[in-house]
Amino acid sequence: MKIAILSSGFLPVVDGVTVAQMNRLRWLSRWGHEVLLFCPDYQPIERVYPNWRAFTGEILSGVRVVNLASTSYMGIEFERNVSPKSYQTVLRELAAFQPDVIHVDEAERLANGFFRFPGIRFAKKMGIPCISFFHTNFVEYTEDFLEVPTPVLQSLQFILRRIFAWIYNAYDVTLVGSQDAYKKVTQMGIRNGLRGDFLGVDGERFESELRERNFFETQYDLEDLADKVKLVFVGRLTPDKGWKFAMSALEQMVRRQDMSQVAILIAGDGEMRAEISGRLGKLAHCLGRVPPSDIPALLANGDVLVTTSEKETRGLTILEGFAAGIPAIAPRAGGVTDSIKDGVNGFLFAPGNGEDFAEKLNRLINDADLRGEMGRQGKASVRQYDWEQTVGNLLQVWEEAIAQKRLSRKPL
């Protein structure tokens, strides 16, 4: 099969979209498919991503990555979006490649960059399916990035929901990775949603024994962590990840109890890094951007995976934490609720409730046996989400869509 993928991002940017893309490409390459992936050009921010060239051109057998002219995205230093003029490159490359299917990740973000619905017109002209994937609920993100009166925010969100529904309904199918995401896209007015297990975890990378007593001393030059309970945060240090709540709740815990045997490890970067580091002080160790290849060992040498984001459409880091054998704690909101079974492989706390968060986190900090049992349950729970299986699920959707298009073209 020849597959064209238009993506809002790719490595070396590390987020749910880019990690998913890389794992899809690996398996599609192994299975002998041809893939043409389009993503923004990161050369303008080479100082942030000096290794961006490692992820362009022929990166795997049968896989070619084309970088498109890009512009700054929402003023965020480490993000880029495609530019309007770059769509001509897309059309030329598609015409030469002649794909069997076009897959679009974060269609609304790409549409904002291209000033048109990506892939739709070409797919209709060629009689091939064009499938979208709803990765990020940008409507909810407005709450974190826009400081405007509530009536203005609500009006803007109403307009955005209508626009996003208009965009996604133009595709043959809109894929979502969790029941929560499916519910929200349906409420938004998106009528072609399909919920499935399309996102996963690279089980192979978590199979070996990765835990080492002095791991953080040797790998990150951090001392006296071996006997402490290590709480690990993985993700962007931006408002949408719930960091305002996290800082406030952790500060309350520090004031109310002894945290001398606890260490907080934060893997990620973003506009809030200085604020987080300043407010949490010596309790937290900001590791900066950690490449995907280093995440398994980082998680395996932690004790609890913590997230305070209420806006995850799936939450790949939760799956990775479970694969590493550690429990997770997260708010009872968003796609993480598909993965965390409260009291079994982790804890769900009431969103915005610092007391509930502290009580459940304390139980994990103080009970090593509970952490161990939850870690084992978590590891068992993610076996069905291996990337080989989930990419296979995606491939099946593509194949069925291709077959339907071919059938519709046959004369009666």
HUGI-V496790 format. One record per backbone hydrogen bond with DSSP energy under -1.0 kcal/mol. NH is the residue of the N-H (numbers start at 1). CO is the residue of the C=O. Records with the same first field share a line. If there is no record, write none. Layout:
NH: CO, CO
This chain:
3: 34
4: 101
5: 36
6: 103
7: 38
13: 10
19: 15
20: 16
21: 17
22: 18
23: 19
24: 20
25: 21
26: 22
27: 23
28: 24
29: 25
30: 26
31: 27
32: 29
33: 28
34: 1
35: 62
36: 3
37: 64
38: 5
39: 66
41: 68
45: 42
46: 43
48: 45
49: 45
52: 49
54: 51
55: 52
56: 53
57: 65
59: 57
60: 63
63: 60
64: 35
65: 57
66: 37
68: 39
71: 81
73: 79
76: 73
79: 76
81: 71
83: 69
86: 83
87: 84
90: 86
91: 87
92: 88
93: 89
94: 90
95: 91
96: 92
97: 93
98: 94
100: 2
101: 2
102: 129
103: 4
104: 131
105: 6
106: 133
110: 106
111: 107
112: 108
113: 109
114: 110
115: 111
123: 119
124: 120
125: 121
126: 122
127: 123
128: 123
131: 102
132: 173
133: 104
134: 175
135: 133
138: 136
141: 137
143: 140
144: 141
145: 141
146: 142
148: 146
153: 149
154: 150
155: 151
156: 152
157: 153
158: 154
159: 155
160: 156
161: 157
162: 158
163: 159
164: 160
165: 161
166: 162
167: 163
168: 164
169: 165
170: 167
171: 168
172: 130
174: 192
175: 132
176: 194
182: 178
183: 179
184: 180
185: 181
186: 182
187: 183
188: 184
189: 186
190: 185
194: 174
196: 176
198: 196
201: 385
203: 201
205: 202
206: 203
207: 204
215: 212
218: 214
219: 215
220: 216
222: 216
228: 225
229: 261
231: 263
232: 304
233: 265
235: 267
237: 269
238: 236
241: 238
242: 239
246: 242
247: 243
248: 244
249: 245
250: 246
251: 247
252: 248
253: 249
254: 250
255: 251
256: 252
257: 253
262: 259
263: 229
264: 283
265: 231
266: 285
267: 233
268: 288
272: 237
273: 270
276: 272
277: 273
278: 274
279: 275
280: 276
281: 277
283: 280
284: 281
285: 264
287: 266
294: 291
298: 294
299: 295
300: 296
301: 297
302: 299
303: 230
304: 230
305: 327
306: 232
307: 329
319: 315
320: 316
321: 317
322: 318
323: 319
324: 320
325: 322
326: 321
328: 345
329: 305
330: 347
332: 349
333: 331
335: 312
337: 334
338: 335
339: 336
340: 336
343: 346
344: 341
345: 341
347: 328
349: 330
353: 350
357: 353
358: 354
359: 355
360: 356
361: 357
362: 358
363: 359
364: 360
365: 361
366: 362
371: 367
372: 368
373: 369
374: 370
375: 371
376: 372
377: 373
378: 374
379: 375
380: 376
381: 377
385: 382
387: 201
390: 386
391: 387
392: 388
393: 389
394: 390
395: 391
396: 392
397: 393
398: 394
399: 395
400: 396
401: 397
402: 398
403: 399
404: 400
405: 401
406: 402
407: 403
408: 404
409: 405
